[in-house]
Amino acid sequence: MKKYNSNIKLGTATLNVVNFDRQLKFYTEVMGMTVISKNDIEATLGTSDNTPLLHLKKVDGPLVHSYGLYHIAYLVPDEQSLANILRHFIDSNVPLDGGSDHGYSNALYLSDIEDNGIEVYYDKDESIWDRKEDGKIIGVTEPIDATHLLDISETVVPYVLPVGTIIGHVHLSVQNSTVSSNFYQDVLGFSDKFTVASASWIAYGNYHHHLAVNHWGGPNLSLRQKGTPGLDYFEIIFIDDIAYNKIVENIKNNNTKIISEYDNKIIINDPNGIEVHLIKEI
């Protein structure tokens, strides 16, 4: 059965990193990820059942400000999981950027050592989401009840990211949120769930968002360049053959930049130079 009546799920994300060893330590010790495979310049990390979430690739060059990643959002299984990672962050003196109650979810925010944004969240029961008749899902930004989370938290030593964690959504920094949102809707088949002047939250099916785009960084950053530090690419996995084939047709009919095409995968650039891998699940 399709979760949230969605034809897609998100696969892994890949980050280009300058400080490979320090970043590997961050994602294992701070985020609690398990090393699935590793060599001197690349690593795949995920949960302890070897489900991959994140690839790290060592690159040279200065950290640059460009469009690309705003944050990768890791969806943990439940409220208890969020409580436990909050306890771990506090006990380990991990600096947090904030925490929010979004109505449909509760979320914690932080950054890795190269300023790649991270969200850790759990979804509230769908019955309490503010869903409108037209399918829009209204989000809010209110303070998270950290006291409650800490009251129910359990200390896990060493901390391990729970099995069942997935990438729930990816939030992108873009030059123009309207242009980017329209691209992902018109070409890649997403639907608008909630939009304001500077940002848009979009999804397949009935989910609150699989992708978000914002132009809070301003109009003058550089477009994403392949091989530079930051987001290398992220994956959208289609669990429906017909939907995948339709999107490939859309891509070709809209003169989207195609980097590579294979039997079950097509790699494209979005309007900001962000690389997206569209994969048909086999």
Secondary structure by P-SEA (a helix, b strand, c coil): cccccccccccbbbbbccaaaaaaaaaacccccccccccccbbbbbcccccccbbbbbbbccccccccccbbbbbcccaaaaaaaaaaaaaacccccccccccccccccccccccbbbbbbbbccccccccccccbbbbbbcccaaaaaaaabbbbccccccccccccbbbbbcccaaaaaaaaacccccccccccccbbbbbcccccccbbbbccccccccccccccccccbbbbbbccaaaaaaaaaaaaaacccccccccccccccccccbbbbbbccc
